[in-house]
Amino acid sequence: MSDTGTESAPSAAELDEVLWQAWKAMELPEGYRAEIIEGVIEVSPTGRLTHAQVANRVRRALDKFLDGGEYACHQDANLIHKRRTWIPDAFVGPEDLGPYADEDGLGVKAKAVDLVIEVVSPGKRNQDRDRVKKRREYARAGIPVYVIIDDYDAEGTVTVLTEPQPEKADWVGVHRVPYGTEVVIPEGPAKGFAITEAITGARRG
């Protein structure tokens, strides 16, 4: 008598491992990056010039603010948390990231990161990624502060999210201001750092 039973569906952990192995094996053309966001591998091009300018201004300003301490602002590195991986436009963590590398040496463990910054790119897909998906992912990882610099929200806004709730994939503290209004990082190594019009540029419109 033949067995008419069906194989059980793969578990979430098994699917995560498949995605992880597929991500590690990817070879992308220059100018593209791949992230694992909410169970999907997302491939996107590097940002346009205005995006790069804002990201570099905030990185340089943070480096100057943090100079002489144990922390620094970093770019172009994978943040890894439970088989998810993200590449923020900038993040603050220990100056020496070596002790916080993941087991494969592909990036830094998200638990070592105190602040992430994303500069929103044009297009609904990019905006949803930074405003919605990464907002949830960074909260799940328990990263203390998430800053969104957004040219495409009204005439330009900066949102500072604090007090992550990993179990709810949400944040308690949400402080959103228009370009031209100074906003200050309230906690962590970058506490007191001000995001001003010198970083964001003037209000749009």
KELUMLUM-895991 format. One record per atom (N, C-alpha, C): residue number from 1; residue in one letter; chain; x, y, z. Coordinates in steps of 0.1 Angstrom, whole numbers, plus 2048, in hexadecimal, padded with zeros to 3 digits. Layout:
N
{NUM a A {X Y Z}}
...
END
This chain:
205
{1 m A {809 7F4 800}}
{1 m A {800 800 800}}
{1 m A {809 80C 800}}
{2 s A {806 815 7F7}}
{2 s A {80F 821 7F5}}
{2 s A {80C 82B 800}}
{3 d A {816 833 803}}
{3 d A {815 83E 80D}}
{3 d A {80F 84A 806}}
{4 t A {803 84E 80B}}
{4 t A {7FC 859 804}}
{4 t A {7FE 866 80C}}
{5 g A {807 865 817}}
{5 g A {809 871 81F}}
{5 g A {811 87C 817}}
{6 t A {811 888 81B}}
{6 t A {818 893 815}}
{6 t A {823 898 81E}}
{7 e A {82E 89D 818}}
{7 e A {839 8A2 820}}
{7 e A {834 8AF 827}}
{8 s A {83A 8B1 833}}
{8 s A {836 8BD 83A}}
{8 s A {83D 8C9 834}}
{9 a A {837 8D4 835}}
{9 a A {83C 8E1 830}}
{9 a A {849 8E4 838}}
{10 p A {852 8EB 831}}
{10 p A {85E 8EF 838}}
{10 p A {85B 8F9 843}}
{11 s A {862 8F9 84E}}
{11 s A {860 902 859}}
{11 s A {866 910 855}}
{12 a A {862 91A 85D}}
{12 a A {867 927 85B}}
{12 a A {876 928 85C}}
{13 a A {87C 920 866}}
{13 a A {88A 920 867}}
{13 a A {891 919 85B}}
{14 e A {88B 90F 855}}
{14 e A {891 909 849}}
{14 e A {890 913 83E}}
{15 l A {885 91A 83C}}
{15 l A {885 924 831}}
{15 l A {88F 92F 833}}
{16 d A {890 933 840}}
{16 d A {89A 93E 842}}
{16 d A {8A8 939 83F}}
{17 e A {8AB 92C 841}}
{17 e A {8B8 927 83E}}
{17 e A {8BA 926 82F}}
{18 v A {8B0 922 828}}
{18 v A {8B1 922 819}}
{18 v A {8B4 930 813}}
{19 l A {8AC 93A 819}}
{19 l A {8AE 948 814}}
{19 l A {8BD 94C 817}}
{20 w A {8C1 949 823}}
{20 w A {8CF 94D 828}}
{20 w A {8D9 947 81E}}
{21 q A {8D8 93A 81B}}
{21 q A {8E2 934 812}}
{21 q A {8E1 93A 804}}
{22 a A {8D5 93D 800}}
{22 a A {8D3 943 7F2}}
{22 a A {8DA 951 7F2}}
{23 w A {8D7 959 7FD}}
{23 w A {8DD 966 7FE}}
{23 w A {8EC 965 7FE}}
{24 k A {8F2 95C 805}}
{24 k A {901 95B 806}}
{24 k A {907 957 7F8}}
{25 a A {8FF 950 7F0}}
{25 a A {904 94B 7E3}}
{25 a A {902 956 7D8}}
{26 m A {8FB 960 7DB}}
{26 m A {8F8 96A 7D0}}
{26 m A {905 972 7CC}}
{27 e A {906 974 7BF}}
{27 e A {910 97C 7B9}}
{27 e A {909 987 7B1}}
{28 l A {909 993 7B6}}
{28 l A {902 99E 7AF}}
{28 l A {90B 9A7 7A7}}
{29 p A {906 9AD 79C}}
{29 p A {90F 9B7 795}}
{29 p A {912 9C3 79E}}
{30 e A {91D 9C9 79B}}
{30 e A {921 9D5 7A2}}
{30 e A {915 9DF 7A2}}
{31 g A {913 9E5 7AE}}
{31 g A {909 9EF 7AF}}
{31 g A {8FC 9EA 7B5}}
{32 y A {8FB 9DD 7B8}}
{32 y A {8EF 9D7 7BE}}
{32 y A {8F2 9D1 7CB}}
{33 r A {8E8 9D0 7D3}}
{33 r A {8EA 9C9 7E0}}
{33 r A {8DD 9C1 7E3}}
{34 a A {8DF 9B7 7EC}}
{34 a A {8D4 9AE 7EF}}
{34 a A {8D3 9AD 7FE}}
{35 e A {8C6 9AE 802}}
{35 e A {8C3 9AD 811}}
{35 e A {8B8 9A2 812}}
{36 i A {8B7 99D 81E}}
{36 i A {8AC 994 822}}
{36 i A {8A3 99B 82B}}
{37 i A {897 99F 826}}
{37 i A {88E 9A8 82D}}
{37 i A {881 9A0 82F}}
{38 e A {87D 99D 83B}}
{38 e A {870 997 83D}}
{38 e A {86E 98A 835}}
{39 g A {878 982 834}}
{39 g A {877 975 82D}}
{39 g A {878 976 81E}}
{40 v A {87D 981 819}}
{40 v A {87F 982 80A}}
{40 v A {88C 988 807}}
{41 i A {893 983 7FD}}
{41 i A {8A0 989 7F9}}
{41 i A {89C 995 7EF}}
{42 e A {8A0 9A1 7F3}}
{42 e A {89D 9AC 7EB}}
{42 e A {8AA 9B2 7E6}}
{43 v A {8AA 9B4 7D8}}
{43 v A {8B6 9B9 7D1}}
{43 v A {8B3 9C7 7CD}}
{44 s A {8BC 9D0 7D0}}
{44 s A {8B9 9DE 7CC}}
{44 s A {8C7 9E5 7C8}}
{45 p A {8C5 9EF 7BF}}
{45 p A {8D2 9F6 7BB}}
{45 p A {8D6 A00 7C6}}
{46 t A {8E3 A03 7C6}}
{46 t A {8E7 A0E 7CF}}
{46 t A {8E0 A1B 7CC}}
{47 g A {8DF A24 7D5}}
{47 g A {8D7 A30 7D4}}
{47 g A {8DD A3A 7CA}}
{48 r A {8D4 A43 7C6}}
{48 r A {8D9 A4D 7BC}}
{48 r A {8E1 A57 7C4}}
{49 l A {8E6 A61 7BD}}
{49 l A {8F0 A6B 7C2}}
{49 l A {8EB A72 7CF}}
{50 t A {8DE A77 7CE}}
{50 t A {8D9 A7E 7DA}}
{50 t A {8D9 A75 7E6}}
{51 h A {8D5 A69 7E4}}
{51 h A {8D5 A5F 7EF}}
{51 h A {8E3 A5D 7F5}}
{52 a A {8ED A5C 7EC}}
{52 a A {8FA A5A 7F1}}
{52 a A {8FF A66 7F8}}
{53 q A {8FC A72 7F4}}
{53 q A {900 A7E 7FA}}
{53 q A {8FB A7F 808}}
{54 v A {8EE A7D 80A}}
{54 v A {8E8 A7D 818}}
{54 v A {8EE A73 821}}
{55 a A {8F0 A66 81C}}
{55 a A {8F6 A5C 824}}
{55 a A {904 A5F 828}}
{56 n A {90B A65 81F}}
{56 n A {919 A68 822}}
{56 n A {91A A74 82C}}
{57 r A {911 A7E 82A}}
{57 r A {911 A89 834}}
{57 r A {90E A84 842}}
{58 v A {904 A7B 843}}
{58 v A {901 A77 851}}
{58 v A {90C A6E 856}}
{59 r A {913 A66 84E}}
{59 r A {91E A5E 853}}
{59 r A {929 A66 857}}
{60 r A {92D A70 84F}}
{60 r A {938 A79 853}}
{60 r A {936 A81 860}}
{61 a A {929 A86 861}}
{61 a A {926 A8D 86D}}
{61 a A {926 A84 879}}
{62 l A {921 A78 878}}
{62 l A {921 A6F 883}}
{62 l A {92F A6B 887}}
{63 d A {937 A69 87D}}
{63 d A {945 A65 880}}
{63 d A {94C A70 888}}
{64 k A {949 A7D 884}}
{64 k A {94F A88 88B}}
{64 k A {94A A89 89A}}
{65 f A {93D A86 89B}}
{65 f A {936 A87 8A8}}
{65 f A {93C A7C 8B1}}
{66 l A {93F A70 8AC}}
{66 l A {943 A64 8B3}}
{66 l A {952 A64 8B5}}
{67 d A {959 A6C 8AE}}
{67 d A {968 A6C 8AE}}
{67 d A {96E A6B 8BC}}
{68 g A {977 A62 8BE}}
{68 g A {97E A61 8CB}}
{68 g A {978 A57 8D4}}
{69 g A {96C A52 8D1}}
{69 g A {966 A48 8D9}}
{69 g A {967 A3A 8D4}}
{70 e A {95F A31 8D9}}
{70 e A {960 A23 8D5}}
{70 e A {957 A1F 8CA}}
{71 y A {94F A29 8C6}}
{71 y A {945 A26 8BB}}
{71 y A {948 A2E 8AF}}
{72 a A {942 A29 8A3}}
{72 a A {944 A30 897}}
{72 a A {938 A2E 88E}}
{73 c A {937 A36 883}}
{73 c A {92C A34 87A}}
{73 c A {932 A2C 86E}}
{74 h A {92A A22 86A}}
{74 h A {92E A18 85F}}
{74 h A {925 A18 854}}
{75 q A {92A A14 848}}
{75 q A {921 A12 83C}}
{75 q A {926 A05 835}}
{76 d A {91D A01 82C}}
{76 d A {920 9F6 823}}
{76 d A {924 9E9 82B}}
{77 a A {91C 9E6 835}}
{77 a A {91E 9D9 83C}}
{77 a A {910 9D3 83E}}
{78 n A {910 9C5 83E}}
{78 n A {904 9BE 841}}
{78 n A {901 9BD 850}}
{79 l A {8F5 9C1 854}}
{79 l A {8F0 9BF 862}}
{79 l A {8E9 9B1 861}}
{80 i A {8EC 9A8 86A}}
{80 i A {8E6 99B 86A}}
{80 i A {8DF 998 877}}
{81 h A {8D3 993 875}}
{81 h A {8CB 98F 881}}
{81 h A {8C1 983 87D}}
{82 k A {8C4 978 883}}
{82 k A {8BB 96C 881}}
{82 k A {8B9 969 872}}
{83 r A {8C3 968 86A}}
{83 r A {8C2 965 85C}}
{83 r A {8BB 96F 854}}
{84 r A {8BB 97B 859}}
{84 r A {8B7 987 852}}
{84 r A {8C4 990 850}}
{85 t A {8C4 997 845}}
{85 t A {8D0 9A0 843}}
{85 t A {8CC 9AD 83C}}
{86 w A {8D1 9B8 841}}
{86 w A {8CD 9C5 83C}}
{86 w A {8DA 9CD 83A}}
{87 i A {8D9 9D6 831}}
{87 i A {8E5 9DF 82F}}
{87 i A {8E0 9EE 830}}
{88 p A {8E0 9F3 83C}}
{88 p A {8DB A01 83E}}
{88 p A {8E5 A0B 837}}
{89 d A {8E0 A17 835}}
{89 d A {8E8 A21 82F}}
{89 d A {8F3 A26 839}}
{90 a A {8F1 A25 846}}
{90 a A {8FB A28 850}}
{90 a A {8F7 A21 85D}}
{91 f A {900 A1E 865}}
{91 f A {8FD A19 873}}
{91 f A {908 A1C 87C}}
{92 v A {904 A1D 889}}
{92 v A {90E A1F 894}}
{92 v A {910 A13 89C}}
{93 g A {91C A0F 89E}}
{93 g A {920 A03 8A6}}
{93 g A {92E A05 8AB}}
{94 p A {933 9FB 8B1}}
{94 p A {941 9FC 8B6}}
{94 p A {94B 9FF 8AA}}
{95 e A {955 A07 8AD}}
{95 e A {95F A0A 8A2}}
{95 e A {965 9FD 89D}}
{96 d A {968 9F4 8A5}}
{96 d A {96D 9E7 8A1}}
{96 d A {962 9DD 8A1}}
{97 l A {95D 9DA 895}}
{97 l A {952 9D0 893}}
{97 l A {956 9C2 893}}
{98 g A {963 9BF 893}}
{98 g A {968 9B1 892}}
{98 g A {962 9A8 89C}}
{99 p A {961 9AB 8A9}}
{99 p A {95C 9A2 8B3}}
{99 p A {94D 99F 8B1}}
{100 y A {946 9A7 8A9}}
{100 y A {938 9A6 8A8}}
{100 y A {934 9A0 89A}}
{101 a A {93D 99A 893}}
{101 a A {93A 994 886}}
{101 a A {931 988 888}}
{102 d A {929 985 87E}}
{102 d A {921 979 87F}}
{102 d A {92A 96D 87C}}
{103 e A {924 961 87E}}
{103 e A {92C 955 87E}}
{103 e A {932 952 870}}
{104 d A {92C 958 865}}
{104 d A {932 956 858}}
{104 d A {93B 961 854}}
{105 g A {93D 96B 85C}}
{105 g A {945 976 859}}
{105 g A {940 97F 84E}}
{106 l A {933 97F 84C}}
{106 l A {92D 987 841}}
{106 l A {928 994 845}}
{107 g A {927 997 852}}
{107 g A {922 9A3 856}}
{107 g A {923 9A5 865}}
{108 v A {91C 9AE 86B}}
{108 v A {91C 9B1 879}}
{108 v A {90F 9AD 87F}}
{109 k A {90F 9A7 88B}}
{109 k A {902 9A4 892}}
{109 k A {8FB 9B1 896}}
{110 a A {8EE 9B0 893}}
{110 a A {8E6 9BC 895}}
{110 a A {8E6 9C0 8A4}}
{111 k A {8E8 9B7 8AD}}
{111 k A {8E7 9BB 8BB}}
{111 k A {8F3 9C4 8BF}}
{112 a A {8FD 9C5 8B7}}
{112 a A {908 9CE 8B9}}
{112 a A {905 9DC 8B4}}
{113 v A {8FA 9DF 8AE}}
{113 v A {8F7 9EB 8A7}}
{113 v A {8EE 9F4 8B0}}
{114 d A {8F2 A01 8B1}}
{114 d A {8EA A0A 8BA}}
{114 d A {8E1 A13 8B2}}
{115 l A {8E4 A15 8A6}}
{115 l A {8DC A1E 89E}}
{115 l A {8DD A1B 88F}}
{116 v A {8D2 A1A 888}}
{116 v A {8D2 A18 879}}
{116 v A {8CB A25 873}}
{117 i A {8D0 A28 867}}
{117 i A {8CB A33 85F}}
{117 i A {8C8 A2E 851}}
{118 e A {8BC A31 84C}}
{118 e A {8B9 A2F 83E}}
{118 e A {8B5 A3C 837}}
{119 v A {8BA A3E 82B}}
{119 v A {8B7 A49 823}}
{119 v A {8AD A44 818}}
{120 v A {8A1 A48 818}}
{120 v A {897 A43 810}}
{120 v A {899 A46 801}}
{121 s A {898 A3C 7F8}}
{121 s A {89A A3E 7EA}}
{121 s A {88C A40 7E3}}
{122 p A {88C A45 7D7}}
{122 p A {87F A47 7D0}}
{122 p A {879 A3A 7CC}}
{123 g A {86C A3A 7CA}}
{123 g A {865 A2E 7C6}}
{123 g A {85E A27 7D2}}
{124 k A {851 A22 7CF}}
{124 k A {849 A1C 7DA}}
{124 k A {850 A10 7E0}}
{125 r A {856 A08 7D8}}
{125 r A {85D 9FC 7DE}}
{125 r A {868 A00 7E8}}
{126 n A {870 A09 7E4}}
{126 n A {87B A0E 7ED}}
{126 n A {875 A14 7F9}}
{127 q A {86B A1C 7F8}}
{127 q A {865 A24 803}}
{127 q A {85F A1A 80D}}
{128 d A {858 A10 807}}
{128 d A {852 A06 810}}
{128 d A {85C 9FE 818}}
{129 r A {868 9FB 811}}
{129 r A {872 9F4 818}}
{129 r A {878 9FB 824}}
{130 d A {87A A08 822}}
{130 d A {880 A0F 82E}}
{130 d A {876 A14 838}}
{131 r A {86A A18 833}}
{131 r A {860 A1D 83C}}
{131 r A {858 A12 844}}
{132 v A {857 A06 83D}}
{132 v A {84E 9FC 843}}
{132 v A {856 9EF 846}}
{133 k A {85C 9E9 83D}}
{133 k A {862 9DC 83F}}
{133 k A {86E 9DD 848}}
{134 k A {878 9E6 845}}
{134 k A {883 9E8 84D}}
{134 k A {880 9ED 85B}}
{135 r A {876 9F6 85B}}
{135 r A {871 9FB 868}}
{135 r A {86D 9EF 871}}
{136 r A {866 9E5 86C}}
{136 r A {863 9D9 874}}
{136 r A {86F 9D1 877}}
{137 e A {878 9CF 86D}}
{137 e A {883 9C6 86E}}
{137 e A {88D 9CB 879}}
{138 y A {890 9D8 878}}
{138 y A {899 9DE 882}}
{138 y A {893 9DD 890}}
{139 a A {886 9DF 891}}
{139 a A {87F 9DD 89E}}
{139 a A {880 9CF 8A3}}
{140 r A {87E 9C5 89A}}
{140 r A {880 9B7 89E}}
{140 r A {88E 9B4 8A3}}
{141 a A {897 9BA 89D}}
{141 a A {8A5 9B8 8A1}}
{141 a A {8A9 9BF 8AE}}
{142 g A {8A0 9C8 8B3}}
{142 g A {8A3 9CF 8BF}}
{142 g A {8AD 9DA 8BE}}
{143 i A {8AF 9DF 8B2}}
{143 i A {8B9 9EA 8B0}}
{143 i A {8B3 9F7 8B7}}
{144 p A {8BA 9FD 8C0}}
{144 p A {8B4 A08 8C8}}
{144 p A {8AF A14 8C1}}
{145 v A {8B5 A18 8B6}}
{145 v A {8B1 A24 8AF}}
{145 v A {8B1 A22 8A0}}
{146 y A {8A6 A26 899}}
{146 y A {8A5 A26 88B}}
{146 y A {8A2 A34 886}}
{147 v A {8AA A39 87D}}
{147 v A {8A8 A46 877}}
{147 v A {8A4 A45 868}}
{148 i A {899 A4B 864}}
{148 i A {895 A4B 856}}
{148 i A {896 A59 851}}
{149 i A {89F A5B 847}}
{149 i A {8A0 A68 840}}
{149 i A {899 A67 833}}
{150 d A {88E A6E 831}}
{150 d A {884 A6B 827}}
{150 d A {881 A78 81E}}
{151 d A {887 A78 812}}
{151 d A {884 A83 809}}
{151 d A {876 A83 804}}
{152 y A {870 A77 805}}
{152 y A {863 A75 7FD}}
{152 y A {857 A75 807}}
{153 d A {859 A79 813}}
{153 d A {84E A7A 81D}}
{153 d A {84B A89 81E}}
{154 a A {83F A8D 819}}
{154 a A {83C A9B 818}}
{154 a A {847 AA3 812}}
{155 e A {84C AAD 818}}
{155 e A {857 AB5 813}}
{155 e A {865 AB1 818}}
{156 g A {865 AA5 81E}}
{156 g A {871 A9F 824}}
{156 g A {870 A9E 833}}
{157 t A {872 A92 838}}
{157 t A {871 A91 847}}
{157 t A {87D A88 84C}}
{158 v A {87F A8A 859}}
{158 v A {888 A81 860}}
{158 v A {880 A7A 86B}}
{159 t A {880 A6D 86C}}
{159 t A {879 A66 876}}
{159 t A {883 A5E 87F}}
{160 v A {882 A60 88C}}
{160 v A {88B A59 896}}
{160 v A {882 A50 89E}}
{161 l A {885 A43 89C}}
{161 l A {87D A38 8A3}}
{161 l A {886 A33 8AF}}
{162 t A {880 A32 8BA}}
{162 t A {887 A2D 8C6}}
{162 t A {87E A23 8CE}}
{163 e A {884 A1C 8D7}}
{163 e A {87D A12 8E0}}
{163 e A {876 A07 8D7}}
{164 p A {87F 9FF 8D1}}
{164 p A {879 9F4 8C8}}
{164 p A {872 9EA 8D1}}
{165 q A {867 9E4 8CB}}
{165 q A {860 9D9 8D1}}
{165 q A {861 9CD 8C7}}
{166 p A {86C 9C5 8CA}}
{166 p A {86E 9BA 8C0}}
{166 p A {862 9B0 8BE}}
{167 e A {85B 9AE 8C9}}
{167 e A {850 9A4 8C8}}
{167 e A {844 9AA 8C0}}
{168 k A {843 9B7 8BE}}
{168 k A {839 9BE 8B7}}
{168 k A {83E 9C3 8AA}}
{169 a A {84B 9C3 8A7}}
{169 a A {851 9C8 89B}}
{169 a A {84D 9D7 89A}}
{170 d A {84E 9DE 8A5}}
{170 d A {84A 9EC 8A5}}
{170 d A {852 9F4 8AF}}
{171 w A {850 A01 8AF}}
{171 w A {857 A0A 8B7}}
{171 w A {84E A12 8C0}}
{172 v A {852 A15 8CC}}
{172 v A {84B A1D 8D6}}
{172 v A {84C A2C 8D2}}
{173 g A {859 A30 8D1}}
{173 g A {85C A3E 8CE}}
{173 g A {85D A41 8BF}}
{174 v A {855 A4B 8BB}}
{174 v A {855 A4F 8AD}}
{174 v A {855 A5E 8AC}}
{175 h A {860 A64 8A7}}
{175 h A {861 A72 8A7}}
{175 h A {864 A76 898}}
{176 r A {85B A7D 892}}
{176 r A {85C A81 884}}
{176 r A {85C A90 882}}
{177 v A {866 A95 87B}}
{177 v A {866 AA3 879}}
{177 v A {869 AA7 86B}}
{178 p A {865 AB2 866}}
{178 p A {868 AB6 858}}
{178 p A {877 ABA 856}}
{179 y A {87C AB9 84A}}
{179 y A {889 ABF 847}}
{179 y A {889 ACD 84C}}
{180 g A {895 AD1 852}}
{180 g A {896 ADF 857}}
{180 g A {894 AE0 866}}
{181 t A {88E AD5 86B}}
{181 t A {88D AD4 87A}}
{181 t A {897 ACB 880}}
{182 e A {89F AD0 889}}
{182 e A {8A9 AC7 88F}}
{182 e A {8A3 ABC 897}}
{183 v A {8A9 AB0 895}}
{183 v A {8A4 AA5 89E}}
{183 v A {8B1 A9E 8A4}}
{184 v A {8B0 A9B 8B0}}
{184 v A {8BC A96 8B8}}
{184 v A {8BA A88 8BC}}
{185 i A {8C5 A80 8BA}}
{185 i A {8C5 A72 8BE}}
{185 i A {8C4 A71 8CD}}
{186 p A {8BA A6A 8D3}}
{186 p A {8B7 A6B 8E1}}
{186 p A {8BF A62 8EA}}
{187 e A {8C6 A57 8E4}}
{187 e A {8CC A4D 8ED}}
{187 e A {8D8 A47 8E5}}
{188 g A {8E0 A3F 8ED}}
{188 g A {8EA A37 8E7}}
{188 g A {8F7 A3F 8E4}}
{189 p A {901 A39 8DE}}
{189 p A {90E A40 8DB}}
{189 p A {90C A4D 8D4}}
{190 a A {902 A4E 8CB}}
{190 a A {900 A5A 8C3}}
{190 a A {8F6 A64 8CA}}
{191 k A {8F3 A62 8D7}}
{191 k A {8EA A6B 8DE}}
{191 k A {8EF A79 8DD}}
{192 g A {8E6 A82 8D9}}
{192 g A {8E9 A91 8D8}}
{192 g A {8ED A94 8CA}}
{193 f A {8EF A8B 8C1}}
{193 f A {8F2 A8E 8B3}}
{193 f A {8E6 A93 8AC}}
{194 a A {8E7 A9F 8A5}}
{194 a A {8DC AA6 89F}}
{194 a A {8DC AA3 890}}
{195 i A {8D0 A9F 88B}}
{195 i A {8CE A9F 87C}}
{195 i A {8C8 AAC 878}}
{196 t A {8CF AB3 870}}
{196 t A {8CB AC1 86C}}
{196 t A {8CA AC2 85D}}
{197 e A {8C6 ACE 859}}
{197 e A {8C5 AD0 84B}}
{197 e A {8D2 ACF 844}}
{198 a A {8DD AD1 84B}}
{198 a A {8EA ACF 845}}
{198 a A {8EC AC1 840}}
{199 i A {8E5 AB7 846}}
{199 i A {8E6 AA9 842}}
{199 i A {8DB AA6 838}}
{200 t A {8CF AAA 83B}}
{200 t A {8C4 AA6 832}}
{200 t A {8C2 AAE 825}}
{201 g A {8C7 ABA 826}}
{201 g A {8C4 AC4 81B}}
{201 g A {8B7 ACB 81F}}
{202 a A {8B4 AD5 817}}
{202 a A {8A8 ADD 819}}
{202 a A {89B AD5 817}}
{203 r A {890 ADA 81C}}
{203 r A {883 AD5 81A}}
{203 r A {880 AD5 80B}}
{204 r A {879 ACA 806}}
{204 r A {875 AC9 7F8}}
{204 r A {869 AD1 7F5}}
{205 g A {867 AD5 7E9}}
{205 g A {85A ADB 7E6}}
{205 g A {85B AEA 7E8}}
END
